[in-house]
Structures are given as structure tokens and as C-alpha cells.
């Protein structure tokens, strides 16, 4: 069980005009309804393999993606469905990929953990913990060497900080002043291990600062805080001021994966964190300032649910890759047996 106290829920006014404020609420609802449906489909064995849900963490991807431009690169982990969706990958293509159908964004070969879409510059979906960090450094280095005005945003969990790839990527990004934004989604548990049980220094910004890199901790359950922080950092990174590190303090409401018995944290802790749920606290703030009515909320939710229903129908109608294509894109060295 994690010993960190649960902060109070996010409060205060939402400093945006109504259309933009409601657009972010709709984004979070789209992710939540899609993820809930994926859990249901997994129970029906329509989705197979591993499945890591983002329920509870929607404010992070929602706030961050709105601050990036189409020229930027995004690298994510295996808990990446929401990132892909809000980056612009269609829900149809995501759901078909979940089903393993060839209409999926990775032609059905990647599944839940390997979403990819070149058109939106969404470069994974990577199943290896910390595996996206050196890839992100490479993308940022390529952009710098080619004079391309863009940043690379790399999302990873706090568990990846224990990997050597994290320290190598941080060191090189700082040394070479790469246009790389490190976005650490700290949900307090690396699979089933609380942060204090795996790291002697639990202040992740201190680790980042040791590389001479500006670092900032943000309430990852508050979509306003996330957007404003990333919006400030992104232009600085993109314009050549070097890399930045943002710790996004969040919490997942579901188990690490569908196979996780979740014996490492008390149910009471999860319920306490749910009082900070990003959707209902944001909704309450909008209603309190007169920017949202219950009917408007229900309409946004219905739109999100309709999109999910359409995506499931698309995936159900999808097709399996033909057997003769199974060796497509599989390369063997010349002369090998």
C-alpha cells in the first residue's frame, strides 16, 4: 500500500472559453467510454492478449495532446489508447487493432500495446518499460540535425525511471539540448510496486534536475493544470531551449492490467482517489461557473458513447489478415536459410 496522502480534489475556475472547455471534457469522455468498452470486450474474449486501461488518468493525455502541434512527435507506453485517440488516430482504427483485424492502425499485428500511426506522428505504443525513451531521443535528435521545427513528447510511467534507458535518454537529451519533452505519468505504482519501495529518491523532479534539466510537478488529475503546464513548456522545447521534464501526478482506478489481482493496494485507497476523478471534478467546476448544464453533459457523453458503438461495429465487421500475407514485412538476411 502506498503511504502518500491523497491530495484534495482540484477546484477553482476553468480559465477557458466554453467551446474549448467543453471540447476537453468531451475528449476525456471519449477516452473513458472507449476504455470501459474495451474492458467489457475483453471479458467477452473479443479483445485478447494484454490490456492496460487508462481509466482515471484521462486528464493527462487530454491536457497534453491539446498543447501539441501536428508537426510534433508523440511516443507512448503500452497504456496508450487514450494518447492515440486524442492524437488523432480514429477510434475505428484503434478498436479494429484491439480486435486484431487488418483494418487496425497496425494492421492487426500490434494489438493493444502497439498502436502506431505515421500520419499523426504517433510512434507507439511500446510494450517494453522504458523502451520509448531512447526512441524519443532519436526522433528529437533527427529533428534537430535536420533543422525541423518540432518537439518529441515521450510519455512513460514512473516505473521506467528505474531503467537505464531513462538515465541514458535524460543525459543525452540534456547534453545535446534535444527538443524533447519528458512526460512522466506517475500513478504511484509500477505494476504492483509502490514508488517508495523501488526508489530511494521519490521526488522525481529532483532526479530530472540532476541532469541540469528544468523540471515541474503537475496535478495530473486536473486537466486545466496539465494543459497549462504543457502549453508553457512545449514552445520552449520546440524553439531550442533544450529538454524539459514534467511529472504528471495521477492515479489509475483499474488494476495494472486485466491479469492483475491487485493485491498491493487497499480498495479504500482507490475509492479515496476516485474523489479526485478528472471527469467529475472538472464537470463540477464547469457547472459551478455556469459553463455546463446537465443536459449538455449528457449530450457530450451520448456523442462519446455513439462513437464507441460505431467503432465496435467497425471492428466486428473487420477482416482477418489472409494467411498468404503473414510473412509480409518479415525480412530475412540475404543467404539465410
PyMOL commands that set and color helices and strands:
alter all, ss='L'
color gray80, all
select helices_A, chain A and resi 18-43+58-65+81-87+91-99+111-113+131-146+158-162+164-175+195-197+204-209+223-238+267-274+278-288+294-316+323-325
alter helices_A, ss='H'
color red, helices_A
select strands_A, chain A and resi 73-75+152-157+180-186+189-190+193-194+214-219+244-249
alter strands_A, ss='S'
color yellow, strands_A
deselect
rebuild
show_as cartoon
